[in-house]
Amino acid sequence: MAKVCNPIYDTVFKYLVEDERVAKVLLGCILGKKIVHVEIKGHESTYRDDDNQLKLLRFDFAGTIENPDGTKETVTIELQKASEPEEVMRFRSYFGIQMASKSNADTVVKYHRDKDKTPYNVLKPRRIYGIFILGHSLGKGFEYPLIKGSTVFYDEDNNVLNFKTQCEFLKGMTYDLYIIQLPFLPERPKKPLEKMLRAFDQRYKVENDDRYLELTEDTADYDSDFNVIFRRLLHASVDEQLRRNLDLEDYAERLWTIRQAEREDLEYELKEQKQLLAEQESQLAEKESQLAEKDNQLAEKDNQLAEKDNQLAEKDNQLVAMIKLSASLGASPEKIATQLSISIDEVKRVLSQN
């Protein structure tokens, strides 16, 4: 058993596929095709940062494959590796770029149907293969180490159309998709692809050190696909510069994990504070509502008291008018007091105001 670098790390994965033989083995085994030649045309690494960017590694390959009938075909291979679930739109955008790029087309000479058969050039789009190596699962119901597929065509009755010959238009408008889910690699691989992907199986991580795997060389077949990758990973483990880069990537990943945990804690605290503030505001609003209700009740009582005051004032005015009327008819103060059942002093007070 040997300790080798873990290819789930971008630094190691990049080191792997930069080797043409490894790239031919890896891509050929995944696609199930014979790769005659392959060349990296570009790559991109995107890491998570404070803006929560994606942790993603992407490679563009120009490859030549040999078909079962012996013909050779130039194709474009898009290889992407992600350690965690990412946005589909990010992946999708790369295919849009590849579909539109003229660099993924070959110039083909055709001839006009005139008597001179005048030649002219047209661009023939290359077949595009999309490969995703995922360190995570697509979810329940998709528990397969490899999911692959391409566009299926139907007629108006929804019958599947199996074309006997290739159509350049349809071929140029579609691509083949291959998705590898590392968490579902079998413990005892039997198929060639499963045996090769054992070099990526995270079950073999060194305890307390995710940067390395402990793998056993395939002694039964020295030139097996697995051994080609295994030896490249073994070589990576003694490359001092690569190991330093691996340490930096691991440090960056751990630092991001710490910051993410701190950010989640802060977001949780803020959420709790917002919830507490909302509860306090709700309680305050309820108290204000209660105070407003009490103010309304007091205002109602004031209105009632004012109404009573008005009624008393009206009665006083009526009493004064009756006293004055009786006096004008010649009744004495004593008689008026007796008739109205009031004190003689009240009668005299009213009469004195005249």
Beta strands, then each sheet from edge to edge (+ up, - down):
strand 1: 2-5
strand 2: 34-46
strand 3: 56-66
strand 4: 72-82
strand 5: 105-111
strand 6: 119-125
strand 7: 127-134
strand 8: 146-149
strand 9: 175-181
strand 10: 205-206
strand 11: 209-215
sheet 1: 1+ 11- 10+
sheet 2: 2+ 3- 4+ 7+ 9+ 8-
sheet 3: 5+ 6-
end
